């Protein structure tokens, strides 16, 4: 059997040209799915485009950090924001606050629910949930995300992977396995292998070929490649100092070589909706404050 390959483009809605780049990556390239950032400044303008592309898988990129303001007011989510009422820029700041028990999980639930509701208003099927900067790897955040997936009947979540010899890679591996176990317990689907963290914003033609070959060699039945394509002419991207090479990624993902690699390695392009149900019967939902009412 050929392995399912989900090529998911994050940050739809961040800027207009990132969003149009994702659309071109799907139309002309190997992008199969996108994760929508409901608090992205361009989201109100680009959200209607999604209805015209039913073959593009749709997920929600839940954000508790970043340069853009939350959907809810600071008074509604006081433990998620700084003194100016803004989200903290980095996952490192938020995690340090969570470790110190200075973040209320209900604030996460309220903001994530508002973002999810915003995307659900489009009336389109949502295939998966994930989190900006992969924050759902951290168990308290993951518990909120899994609870929302169960409550809204969203069938799948991303389980991020990071291979390498660094302490960060080792930590991601431990947290990834824990998240996968919890997803199994509540009956949520996820790709069995993947990559994206170590190549975020750095995916070029050569790296794409190398990564696809590596994923094929692991032999997993389903894999995800997380990507960040965007058009080169983007006047709004200056506010995001991420050193990402969006246009280079788009070139690689739309190249004939990308299509040939998918074919020659025996992948079947897929979305999260194509993932088969796991063998584990759902045992329970995540309980507690994250499973309270909408």
LINGITA-V584937 format. One record per backbone hydrogen bond with DSSP energy under -1.0 kcal/mol. NH is the residue of the N-H (numbers start at 1). CO is the residue of the C=O. E is the energy in kcal/mol with one decimal. If there is no record, write none. Layout:
NH CO E
NH CO E
This chain:
4 221 -2.6
5 268 -2.7
6 223 -2.8
8 225 -1.7
9 33 -2.8
10 227 -2.3
12 35 -1.9
14 11 -2.2
19 15 -2.0
20 16 -2.4
21 17 -1.6
22 18 -2.2
23 19 -2.0
24 20 -2.2
25 21 -2.5
26 22 -1.6
27 23 -2.7
28 24 -3.0
30 253 -1.5
31 25 -1.8
32 7 -2.2
33 7 -1.8
34 57 -1.9
35 9 -2.1
36 59 -2.5
37 12 -3.3
40 37 -1.9
42 13 -1.5
43 40 -1.5
46 42 -2.4
47 43 -2.5
49 46 -1.1
50 47 -1.5
51 48 -1.0
52 49 -1.5
53 50 -1.5
56 53 -1.7
57 32 -2.8
59 34 -2.4
60 128 -1.6
61 36 -2.9
62 60 -1.1
62 130 -2.5
66 88 -2.0
77 73 -1.3
80 77 -1.8
82 86 -2.6
85 82 -2.0
94 90 -1.6
95 91 -3.0
96 92 -2.0
97 93 -1.8
98 94 -2.3
99 95 -2.9
100 96 -1.5
101 98 -1.7
102 97 -3.1
107 104 -1.4
108 104 -1.3
109 105 -2.6
110 106 -2.5
111 107 -2.3
112 108 -2.9
113 109 -2.4
114 110 -2.1
115 111 -2.1
116 112 -2.6
117 113 -3.0
118 114 -1.8
119 115 -1.5
120 116 -2.6
121 117 -1.5
122 119 -1.9
123 120 -2.0
127 58 -3.6
129 156 -1.3
130 60 -2.2
132 62 -2.9
134 131 -2.0
135 132 -1.2
137 134 -1.9
138 135 -1.9
141 138 -1.0
142 138 -2.8
143 139 -2.5
144 140 -1.1
145 141 -2.2
146 142 -3.0
147 143 -2.0
148 144 -2.2
149 145 -2.3
150 146 -2.4
151 147 -2.6
152 148 -2.4
154 149 -2.5
157 189 -2.3
158 129 -1.9
170 166 -2.1
171 167 -2.5
172 168 -2.6
173 169 -2.2
174 170 -2.0
175 171 -2.4
176 172 -3.0
177 173 -2.1
178 174 -1.6
179 175 -2.5
180 176 -2.4
181 177 -2.1
182 178 -2.2
183 179 -2.4
184 180 -2.4
185 181 -2.1
186 182 -1.5
187 184 -1.2
188 183 -2.7
189 155 -2.8
193 222 -1.1
195 224 -2.1
200 197 -1.2
202 199 -2.5
208 204 -2.6
209 205 -2.0
210 206 -2.3
211 207 -3.0
212 208 -2.5
213 209 -2.0
214 210 -2.3
215 211 -2.9
216 212 -2.3
217 213 -1.9
218 214 -1.1
223 4 -2.7
224 193 -1.6
225 6 -2.9
226 195 -2.3
227 8 -2.8
230 246 -1.2
231 17 -2.0
234 232 -1.2
240 237 -1.9
242 240 -2.1
245 201 -2.0
249 245 -2.1
250 246 -2.3
251 247 -2.4
252 248 -2.2
253 249 -2.7
254 250 -1.6
259 255 -1.4
260 256 -2.4
261 257 -2.4
262 258 -2.1
263 259 -2.1
264 260 -3.5
265 261 -2.3
266 263 -1.2
267 262 -1.9
268 3 -2.7
270 5 -2.3
274 271 -1.6
275 272 -1.5
283 185 -2.7
291 288 -1.9
292 289 -1.2
